[in-house]
Amino acid sequence: MLIREANSKDIDALAKLYTANWKMTYRGLLPDEYLRHLDIPYAADKWSRFLKQPDHHILAVCEGSQLCGFGACSPDRDIENCIYLDSLHIRMDAQGNGLGTRLIQTIGNCAAIEGYTKMSVCVVRGNERARGLYTKLGAVHYSYFVDDFGQAQPQSEKLVWESLKSFR
């Protein structure tokens, strides 16, 4: 498995994985109507715009030319000197093999090298699998809030890794 910086050639694969994972992961947590409207063109536009932003990065996990997962990060707007894990997606058939852990560790390590001291992530309440992974890796509760996905406004939780030293 290779972890590398994603680029514009990866957009279609990122969009397909993102859309499939959202529809599977958030079934029962977000309204069905909201999930039905998530599509590949929307996701392709989202990740194309994300990659063009300064200080925004997407790391792709690949096996050969096949995208197995990705993690996106950008500076946290609310916490000083903190990188925000914006998105983490592993292909369903590749989950449970440590790829998510490797991506989180790589992003945390890269952030520490860039001078960040903390990392944060937000989780829709009820997504216990993701929350369990993050807390297992050392993230702690920071705050609860109402998220805003347009027509869907779920209860969410922000978690923070108070130190990136463990990622180095």
C-alpha positions as CSV (number, residue, x, y, z in Angstrom):
1,M,0.0,0.0,0.0
2,L,1.2,3.4,-0.9
3,I,0.1,6.7,0.8
4,R,0.6,9.7,-1.5
5,E,-0.6,13.2,-2.0
6,A,-3.8,13.1,-4.1
7,N,-4.1,15.2,-7.3
8,S,-6.6,16.3,-9.9
9,K,-6.3,12.9,-11.6
10,D,-7.8,11.2,-8.5
11,I,-10.9,13.3,-8.3
12,D,-13.3,10.8,-10.0
13,A,-12.1,8.0,-7.7
14,L,-12.3,10.2,-4.6
15,A,-15.8,11.3,-5.6
16,K,-17.0,7.7,-6.1
17,L,-15.6,6.5,-2.8
18,Y,-16.8,9.5,-0.8
19,T,-20.4,9.2,-2.2
20,A,-20.6,5.4,-1.6
21,N,-19.2,5.7,1.9
22,W,-21.5,8.6,2.9
23,K,-24.6,6.7,1.7
24,M,-23.6,3.6,3.6
25,T,-22.1,5.1,6.8
26,Y,-24.8,7.7,7.4
27,R,-27.9,5.6,6.5
28,G,-30.1,6.0,9.6
29,L,-28.1,8.9,10.9
30,L,-28.9,11.5,8.3
31,P,-32.2,11.9,6.4
32,D,-32.6,9.5,3.4
33,E,-33.6,12.4,1.2
34,Y,-30.3,14.1,1.9
35,L,-28.3,11.0,1.2
36,R,-30.2,10.4,-2.1
37,H,-29.1,13.8,-3.3
38,L,-25.4,13.1,-2.7
39,D,-24.0,12.2,-6.1
40,I,-20.6,11.9,-7.9
41,P,-20.7,15.2,-9.7
42,Y,-21.3,17.0,-6.3
43,A,-18.5,15.1,-4.7
44,A,-16.1,15.7,-7.6
45,D,-16.8,19.4,-7.4
46,K,-16.3,19.4,-3.6
47,W,-12.9,17.6,-3.8
48,S,-11.7,19.6,-6.8
49,R,-12.4,22.9,-4.9
50,F,-10.8,21.4,-1.8
51,L,-7.5,20.6,-3.6
52,K,-7.2,24.1,-4.9
53,Q,-7.3,25.7,-1.5
54,P,-4.0,26.7,0.2
55,D,-3.1,24.5,3.1
56,H,-5.6,21.8,2.1
57,H,-4.3,18.3,1.5
58,I,-5.7,14.9,0.5
59,L,-3.7,11.8,1.1
60,A,-4.6,8.8,-1.0
61,V,-4.0,5.2,0.0
62,C,-3.5,3.1,-3.2
63,E,-2.7,-0.4,-4.1
64,G,-1.3,-0.2,-7.6
65,S,-3.5,2.2,-9.5
66,Q,-6.5,1.4,-7.3
67,L,-7.7,3.9,-4.7
68,C,-8.4,2.2,-1.4
69,G,-9.0,5.2,0.8
70,F,-8.2,8.9,1.5
71,G,-7.9,11.4,4.2
72,A,-8.4,15.1,3.8
73,C,-7.1,17.8,6.1
74,S,-6.9,21.6,6.5
75,P,-6.2,24.1,9.2
76,D,-8.8,24.0,12.0
77,R,-10.6,27.4,12.0
78,D,-11.6,27.1,15.7
79,I,-8.4,25.8,17.4
80,E,-5.1,27.4,17.2
81,N,-2.2,25.5,15.7
82,C,-4.5,22.5,14.9
83,I,-4.9,20.5,11.7
84,Y,-8.5,19.4,11.0
85,L,-9.1,15.9,9.7
86,D,-11.9,16.9,7.3
87,S,-12.7,13.5,5.9
88,L,-11.5,9.9,6.2
89,H,-12.8,7.3,3.8
90,I,-11.7,3.7,3.3
91,R,-13.3,1.5,0.7
92,M,-15.8,-0.9,2.4
93,D,-13.9,-4.0,1.2
94,A,-10.6,-2.6,2.6
95,Q,-11.9,-1.6,6.0
96,G,-10.7,-3.4,9.1
97,N,-7.1,-3.8,7.8
98,G,-5.6,-0.8,9.5
99,L,-5.7,1.6,6.5
100,G,-7.6,4.2,8.4
101,T,-5.2,4.1,11.3
102,R,-2.2,4.4,8.9
103,L,-3.8,7.4,7.2
104,I,-4.6,9.1,10.5
105,Q,-1.0,8.5,11.7
106,T,0.5,9.8,8.5
107,I,-1.7,12.9,8.5
108,G,-0.8,13.5,12.2
109,N,2.9,13.0,11.5
110,C,2.9,15.3,8.4
111,A,1.0,17.9,10.5
112,A,3.6,17.7,13.3
113,I,6.4,18.1,10.8
114,E,4.6,21.2,9.4
115,G,4.5,22.6,13.0
116,Y,1.0,21.8,14.1
117,T,0.7,20.7,17.7
118,K,-2.9,19.3,17.6
119,M,-5.4,17.5,15.3
120,S,-9.2,17.6,15.4
121,V,-12.0,15.7,13.8
122,C,-15.8,15.9,13.8
123,V,-18.1,12.9,14.1
124,V,-21.8,12.7,13.5
125,R,-23.3,11.4,16.8
126,G,-24.2,7.7,16.3
127,N,-21.2,7.0,14.1
128,E,-19.6,4.9,16.8
129,R,-17.3,3.0,14.5
130,A,-15.5,6.2,13.5
131,R,-15.6,7.7,17.1
132,G,-14.2,4.4,18.4
133,L,-11.3,4.5,16.0
134,Y,-10.4,8.1,16.8
135,T,-10.6,7.6,20.6
136,K,-8.6,4.4,20.4
137,L,-5.9,6.5,18.7
138,G,-6.0,9.1,21.5
139,A,-8.5,11.7,20.5
140,V,-10.6,13.1,23.3
141,H,-13.9,15.0,23.5
142,Y,-13.7,18.7,22.8
143,S,-17.3,19.8,22.2
144,Y,-20.8,18.9,21.0
145,F,-22.5,21.0,18.3
146,V,-25.2,20.9,15.7
147,D,-23.6,20.3,12.3
148,D,-24.9,21.9,9.1
149,F,-25.2,19.9,5.9
150,G,-27.8,22.1,4.4
151,Q,-31.1,20.3,4.9
152,A,-29.6,17.9,7.4
153,Q,-28.5,19.3,10.8
154,P,-27.3,16.3,13.0
155,Q,-25.9,16.4,16.5
156,S,-22.1,16.1,16.1
157,E,-19.0,15.9,18.3
158,K,-15.6,17.4,17.9
159,L,-12.6,15.3,19.1
160,V,-9.1,16.5,19.5
161,W,-5.7,14.9,19.7
162,E,-4.0,17.3,22.2
163,S,-0.6,16.3,21.1
164,L,0.8,15.1,17.8
165,K,4.0,13.7,19.5
166,S,2.5,10.2,19.3
167,F,2.3,10.5,15.5
168,R,6.0,11.2,15.0
